[in-house]
Amino acid sequence: MANKIEDIYTDIISSLPPTERLQLATLILNGLAKQQIRREINFVDDVDDSDVWTQEDQDDLALFAFQHGVAYFSQEEDETE
């Protein structure tokens, strides 16, 4: 594959004027950027952003709230002593 690319560059691209080589480089880089954006969008699409809370979500929230309350009120008791 590397030899093919080098051959294409040597036989075709290197003979182009600098402005056309810059245009080609711009097209290649823009294409790569679009591919990266598509990958990132697909990754975001895989994230469940629904408003539905599972029982596990609710249990996690309740546990966190309970732990936070215990820590908060324990700290408050220590300050009043």
C-alpha positions in Angstrom: 0.0 0.0 0.0 2.8 2.4 0.9 4.5 1.8 -2.4 1.2 2.5 -4.3 0.9 5.8 -2.5 4.5 6.8 -3.1 4.1 5.8 -6.8 0.9 8.0 -7.1 2.7 10.9 -5.4 5.8 10.5 -7.6 4.0 9.9 -10.9 1.1 12.3 -10.5 1.0 14.6 -7.6 4.6 15.8 -7.6 4.1 17.1 -11.2 1.1 19.3 -10.2 1.6 23.0 -9.6 1.8 24.0 -5.9 -1.7 25.5 -5.9 -3.2 22.2 -7.2 -1.3 20.2 -4.6 -2.6 22.5 -1.9 -6.1 22.0 -3.2 -5.6 18.3 -3.1 -4.2 18.4 0.4 -7.2 20.5 1.5 -9.6 18.0 0.0 -7.9 15.1 1.8 -7.8 16.9 5.1 -11.4 18.1 4.9 -12.4 14.5 4.1 -10.6 13.2 7.1 -12.2 15.8 9.3 -15.6 14.9 8.1 -14.9 11.2 8.8 -13.8 12.1 12.3 -17.0 14.2 12.9 -19.1 11.3 11.7 -17.4 9.0 14.1 -18.0 11.4 17.0 -21.6 11.8 16.1 -22.1 8.1 15.9 -20.5 7.8 19.3 -22.9 10.4 20.7 -25.9 8.6 19.0 -24.9 5.4 21.0 -25.5 7.2 24.3 -29.0 6.7 25.7 -30.4 10.2 26.3 -34.0 9.2 26.9 -35.9 10.7 29.9 -36.8 7.2 31.1 -35.3 6.3 34.5 -34.7 2.6 35.1 -35.2 1.1 38.6 -31.4 0.9 38.8 -31.1 4.7 38.0 -33.7 5.5 40.7 -31.9 3.2 43.2 -28.5 4.9 42.5 -30.0 8.3 42.9 -31.7 7.4 46.2 -28.5 5.8 47.5 -26.4 8.9 46.6 -29.0 11.2 48.2 -29.0 9.2 51.4 -25.1 9.0 51.5 -24.9 12.8 50.9 -27.5 13.5 53.6 -25.7 11.3 56.1 -22.3 13.0 55.3 -23.9 16.5 55.4 -25.7 16.1 58.7 -22.8 14.3 60.3 -20.6 17.2 59.4 -23.2 19.7 60.8 -23.3 17.8 64.1 -19.5 17.9 64.4 -19.6 21.7 63.9 -22.2 22.3 66.6 -20.3 20.3 69.3 
